[in-house]
Amino acid sequence: MEAITVGQYELVYNAFSFAIAVMGAATVFFFLGRSQVAPAYRTALTITGLVTLIAAYHYLRIFNSWEAAFTVTGNQITVTGIKFNDAYRYVDWLLTVPLLLIELILVMHLPRRETVAKATKLGFLAALMVVLGYPGEMSSDGGTRWFWWGLAMIPFVIIVYDLFIGLQGSISSQPAAARGLISSARWVTILSWCFYPVVFVFPMIGMTGGTANTAVQVGYTVADIVAKAGFGVLIFLIAARKSEVDIASDLHVQVRA
Amino acid sequence: MEAITVGQYELVYNAFSFAIAVMGAATVFFFLGRSQVAPAYRTALTITGLVTLIAAYHYLRIFNSWEAAFTVTGNQITVTGIKFNDAYRYVDWLLTVPLLLIELILVMHLPRRETVAKATKLGFLAALMVVLGYPGEMSSDGGTRWFWWGLAMIPFVIIVYDLFIGLQGSISSQPAAARGLISSARWVTILSWCFYPVVFVFPMIGMTGGTANTAVQVGYTVADIVAKAGFGVLIFLIAARKSEVDIASDLHVQVRA
């Protein structure tokens, strides 16, 4: 573990604690929200809550690992020799990134065949992307980092392309009241996702030691909060809006009959 | 950490434990209360419970940090060198203060466009207020403290003005049975909020060392309990009262038809 300042240590420490609070609160929000949407959208909300629950668990582990790696006494910081475990993030992403894509597909409530096909394809690509990023993250050699970064970018670009172009057609079949929100969800996915490859690159573009370490930890934490909890709120709003539309059209059918 | 007496240490210690009990119990009350109100008010109660849940988490952290900072043996108290982490409060407020304003807006059940506009504006101002207060709180220099206090007071005054004047119009559109409660909720917000800038000022008006430290910790704890749990009970009462009114007017419509 490289030398960092007390201020950097505390910033990362508080960012991790903030993430635990956000992910935990978001999980409760999504699970309670299930009862407020139509049955067709409840699985989407279950998955949304699972993503933040898994993240809350991992941020608790990451927080404890960070605390164990350093000793702060007064204004002095020393490394304890216990290694900070960066692998927790990748274990988390291996689970949560495919689930994130699946929650977006589920809330669109496409025909069953299309749901299965899209969820399988995007879920597989997302897992592949995380697996390819890991060897790069574990390396301190610039060349090795760029090599794995480049490989992980291939599934990344395919997913982003698929969300933007491939889902375009499906969006036009969504109820007008929810179309704007679904479009926002696509944008939030893409913008928050673009954070990750940028944060990955920090140590390769001149940042070193404690600064690089702090920027990477805080950067990934912010990206995770937006991509999981922020994105999840959009999923909840889409599910709630579509539930209203469904109920209204059911009533309309009944009145006409 | 400055010298404090055993009595001061114990007062703060017990205040923190009291806060954990209140926030935890309030969370359960609000979540169980969701099923007793009409669906339109459930999200307001969910958020009310999340605020106290997030606060319970942070008071647990604050309690542990306080305990780690001192060693008490008999009537002797010594500092351990482990720093008391004051940042937990600001991390908590960054999350809970915008949510507190959103729960008040949600329980008013305004038209969707107005809800989104007010929640965005007040939520943003609340977060800005907390961020501007933090550098002052971390400083022991009087001038620096006053400077950030002054900056944080700008969004503070705008929020208070908005609640008092801006919401006045919306209140008159509320059912008569709930109007008094909503007006109380506005007053509780403003009075409990005024506690915070006053507590912040304690170390700048002659209080020093352990006395200032104790007054700040106990002051913020009391303010948090009133602003989160006490205010939440009012939100629950408003939601319950408005649910009764809604059911009564629905029955009236059915009888007339």
Chai-1 contact restraints between the chains, C-beta under 6 A:
chainA,res_idxA,chainB,res_idxB,connection_type,confidence,min_distance_angstrom,max_distance_angstrom,comment,restraint_id
A,N14,B,A87,contact,1.0,0.0,6.0,A-B,restraint_1
A,N14,B,V91,contact,1.0,0.0,6.0,A-B,restraint_2
A,F18,B,V91,contact,1.0,0.0,6.0,A-B,restraint_3
A,A21,B,I54,contact,1.0,0.0,6.0,A-B,restraint_4
A,A21,B,Y57,contact,1.0,0.0,6.0,A-B,restraint_5
A,A25,B,L50,contact,1.0,0.0,6.0,A-B,restraint_6
A,A25,B,I54,contact,1.0,0.0,6.0,A-B,restraint_7
A,F29,B,T46,contact,1.0,0.0,6.0,A-B,restraint_8
A,L32,B,T46,contact,1.0,0.0,6.0,A-B,restraint_9
A,Q36,B,R42,contact,1.0,0.0,6.0,A-B,restraint_10
A,T73,B,G81,contact,1.0,0.0,6.0,A-B,restraint_11
A,G74,B,G81,contact,1.0,0.0,6.0,A-B,restraint_12
